Amino acid sequence: MINNQASVRIGRIDFTNVWPLFYYFPFSSFGNDLEVTQQVPSGLNRAMAEGRIDIGAISSFAYGENFDEYLVFPDMSVSAFGQVNSILLFHRKPLEELGDAKIALPTTSATSINLLKIILTKFYGLQPEYEYAAPELEPMMKSADAALLIGDHAIRASWEKNGYLVTDLATEWTRLTGQWMTFAVCTIRKQTVEQYPELVSRIYEAFLESKSKSLADPAALVRDAQKQIGGTEAYWQRYFSELCYEFGPKQWAGLSLYYQYAAELGFLERNVPLQIWKDNSVVRVTE
């Protein structure tokens, strides 16, 4: 009996913010060794946790929930130091007045939802009511005082003249902590590294090559973003240039602080060490 199952299954977030990692990825050169699944972050998080995906650009929070099973690729993430443009809270009242508010949360996120809770609870001392809803701004705001949107849903909503106050959560995080915020990391199941070390190395190099080529000349990404999402060339040029796709010590420090706060507030069961894959060995970052 012939087994046609791919050796490694890769998960891709269905948002423009991860395009540089995948845009020039040479999937055809891997033949039947790879299979690609594209979903919203929450779907990929579940698939990775259940072992249905081996390598994934998943929510940073999802790594924190299952770090015993995962390693993280260095040099690639979706991060920001300040404005990210696609993690946005729309609200009628200033942040400090949201203590008795009802906030609608998208069903597509994990990292951003808990970032919002960290900001409001730890830094503003607020405990608003939260509810989950499909990621559509106006329906969310019909029953809530504020709504969190992420990814392309947030981008589209930010172009509308809706009269709401808008807070970029990455900007707020950096203002409050002075740190980077990392929203997604490229994660590998430890078992996959053990089974396919050479293939994992090839995949890592292919991701880096795609990232470098995309950022060196983002014109093609910009054109495709305009076709699929809308907006102007100038908007997407700025969008891709303001996002950071690195994952080194500065980003590690910011993400470690996020994990620390999440554990303190009970969103994560324990403190999370970053276990960084490097040439099929592991570098453990605890600070």
C-alpha positions in Angstrom: 0.0 0.0 0.0 1.4 3.4 -1.0 1.4 6.1 1.6 0.8 9.5 -0.1 0.7 11.5 3.1 3.3 14.4 3.1 6.2 14.1 5.5 5.6 17.6 6.9 2.4 19.5 7.1 2.7 23.3 7.2 0.1 25.7 8.5 -0.3 29.2 7.1 -2.3 32.1 8.7 -4.9 33.3 6.3 -3.9 37.0 6.7 -1.7 39.4 4.7 0.6 40.0 7.6 2.4 36.7 7.1 2.6 36.9 3.3 6.4 37.7 3.2 7.2 34.4 4.9 5.2 32.4 2.3 5.0 34.5 -0.9 8.2 33.1 -2.5 8.3 29.9 -0.6 9.3 27.2 -3.2 6.7 24.6 -2.4 7.1 22.8 -5.7 10.8 22.1 -5.0 9.8 20.0 -2.0 7.6 17.7 -4.1 5.4 15.5 -1.9 7.3 16.2 1.2 5.1 19.2 2.1 1.4 19.8 2.5 0.1 23.3 3.2 -3.1 24.2 5.1 -4.4 27.8 5.3 -6.7 28.9 8.1 -7.4 31.8 10.5 -5.1 31.9 13.5 -7.5 30.1 15.9 -7.9 27.2 13.5 -4.2 26.8 13.0 -3.6 26.9 16.7 -6.0 24.0 17.2 -4.6 22.0 14.4 -1.1 22.4 15.7 -2.1 21.5 19.2 -3.9 18.4 17.9 -0.9 17.3 15.8 -2.6 17.8 12.5 0.1 20.4 11.5 3.8 20.0 12.0 5.1 23.5 11.3 3.0 26.6 11.6 3.0 30.4 11.7 0.7 30.3 14.7 -0.4 32.8 17.4 2.3 33.6 20.0 -0.2 32.8 22.7 -0.7 29.3 21.2 3.0 28.6 21.6 2.7 29.6 25.2 -0.1 27.1 25.8 1.8 24.2 24.3 5.5 25.1 24.6 6.4 21.6 25.9 5.6 20.2 22.4 7.1 23.0 20.3 10.2 24.8 19.2 10.3 28.2 17.5 12.3 29.2 14.4 14.5 32.2 14.9 14.7 35.1 12.5 11.0 35.0 11.5 7.8 36.3 13.2 5.1 38.9 12.9 6.2 41.6 15.3 6.0 45.4 15.8 7.6 48.1 17.8 4.7 50.5 17.9 2.1 50.6 15.2 1.0 47.3 13.6 -2.1 48.6 11.7 -4.0 45.3 11.9 -4.7 44.7 15.6 -7.2 47.4 16.4 -9.7 48.1 19.2 -12.7 50.2 18.0 -14.4 51.9 20.9 -16.9 54.7 21.7 -15.3 55.8 25.0 -11.6 56.3 25.9 -9.8 53.2 27.1 -9.8 54.3 30.7 -13.6 54.5 30.7 -14.2 50.9 29.5 -14.3 49.4 33.0 -18.1 48.7 32.8 -18.1 48.2 29.0 -19.0 45.1 27.0 -16.2 44.3 24.5 -16.8 42.1 21.5 -13.8 39.8 20.7 -13.2 38.0 17.4 -13.3 34.2 17.2 -10.2 34.3 15.0 -7.6 35.3 17.5 -5.7 34.3 20.7 -2.6 36.5 21.1 -4.5 39.8 20.5 -7.4 38.9 22.8 -5.1 38.3 25.7 -3.0 41.3 24.8 -6.1 43.5 25.1 -7.0 41.8 28.5 -3.4 42.4 29.7 -3.5 46.1 28.7 -6.9 46.8 30.3 -6.4 44.7 33.4 -2.8 45.3 34.3 -2.3 48.8 33.1 -5.8 50.3 33.4 -7.1 48.2 36.3 -10.3 47.4 34.4 -12.5 44.3 34.2 -14.9 44.8 31.4 -17.3 42.1 30.1 -16.2 40.2 27.1 -18.2 38.4 24.5 -17.2 36.5 21.3 -18.6 37.4 17.9 -17.9 37.0 14.2 -15.3 39.5 13.1 -17.6 42.2 11.5 -17.4 45.6 13.1 -20.9 47.0 12.8 -22.7 43.8 14.0 -20.2 43.6 16.9 -20.8 47.2 17.9 -24.6 46.8 17.9 -24.4 44.8 21.1 -21.0 46.0 22.5 -19.3 49.2 23.5 -16.0 48.2 21.9 -14.8 45.6 19.3 -11.4 44.0 18.7 -10.6 43.1 15.1 -7.4 41.6 13.8 -5.7 41.0 10.4 -7.5 41.9 7.2 -10.8 42.4 9.0 -9.1 45.2 11.1 -7.5 46.7 8.0 -10.8 47.0 6.1 -12.6 48.4 9.1 -9.9 51.0 9.6 -10.6 52.5 6.2 -14.3 53.1 7.0 -15.4 56.5 8.4 -17.3 55.0 11.3 -16.6 57.7 14.0 -15.2 55.3 16.6 -12.0 55.8 18.6 -9.3 53.4 17.4 -6.5 52.0 19.5 -3.6 50.1 17.9 -2.8 47.5 20.5 0.8 47.2 19.4 1.3 50.9 19.8 -0.4 50.8 23.2 1.8 47.9 24.4 5.0 49.6 23.3 3.9 52.9 24.9 3.2 51.1 28.2 6.2 48.7 28.3 8.8 50.0 25.9 9.0 46.5 24.4 8.3 44.8 21.1 5.2 42.8 20.6 5.2 39.6 18.7 1.9 38.4 17.4 2.8 35.2 15.5 5.8 32.9 15.6 6.9 30.1 13.2 6.6 27.0 15.4 7.8 23.4 14.8 6.6 20.3 16.7 9.6 18.7 18.5 8.7 15.3 17.1 9.0 16.7 13.6 12.5 18.0 14.3 13.5 14.5 15.5 11.9 12.7 12.6 13.0 15.0 9.7 16.0 17.2 10.8 17.3 17.8 7.3 13.9 18.6 5.9 13.2 21.0 8.7 16.5 22.8 7.9 15.6 23.1 4.3 12.1 24.5 5.2 13.7 27.0 7.5 16.1 28.3 4.8 13.2 28.5 2.3 11.2 30.6 4.7 14.2 33.0 5.2 14.7 33.2 1.5 11.0 34.1 0.9 11.1 36.7 3.6 14.3 38.3 2.3 13.0 38.4 -1.3 9.6 39.7 -0.3 11.0 42.6 1.8 13.7 43.5 -0.6 11.1 44.2 -3.3 7.5 44.2 -1.9 5.9 45.5 -5.2 4.3 42.1 -6.0 2.9 41.7 -2.4 1.5 45.3 -2.6 -0.2 44.6 -5.9 -1.8 41.4 -4.7 -2.9 43.0 -1.4 -4.6 45.8 -3.4 -6.4 43.2 -5.5 -7.5 41.0 -2.7 -8.2 43.5 0.1 -8.3 46.9 -1.5 -6.6 50.1 -0.4 -3.9 52.1 -2.0 -0.3 51.3 -3.0 1.0 53.7 -0.4 -1.0 52.1 2.3 0.4 48.6 1.6 3.9 49.9 1.1 3.8 51.4 4.6 2.0 48.4 6.0 4.7 45.8 5.0 7.5 48.2 5.9 6.2 48.9 9.4 5.8 45.2 10.3 8.9 43.4 11.5 9.5 39.8 10.4 12.6 39.3 12.5 12.7 37.2 15.7 15.8 37.9 17.8 16.7 39.0 21.3 14.7 42.3 21.2 11.6 40.4 20.1 12.3 37.6 22.6 12.4 40.1 25.4 9.0 41.6 24.5 7.3 38.3 24.1 8.8 37.0 27.3 7.2 40.0 29.1 3.9 39.3 27.4 4.1 35.7 28.7 5.0 36.8 32.2 2.0 39.1 32.4 -0.3 36.4 30.9 0.8 34.0 33.5 0.5 36.5 36.3 -3.1 37.2 35.3 -4.0 33.5 34.9 -4.3 33.5 31.1 -1.5 31.0 30.9 -1.0 28.3 33.5 2.8 28.9 33.9 5.7 31.0 32.8 6.7 30.3 29.2 10.4 29.8 28.2 11.2 30.4 24.5 12.8 27.3 23.1 14.5 28.4 19.9 15.4 25.9 17.1 18.9 26.4 15.8 20.6 24.0 13.4 18.5 21.2 14.9 19.7 22.1 18.4 17.7 24.1 20.9 18.5 27.5 22.5 16.4 28.1 25.6 15.5 31.7 26.4 14.0 32.3 29.8 14.4 36.1 30.2 
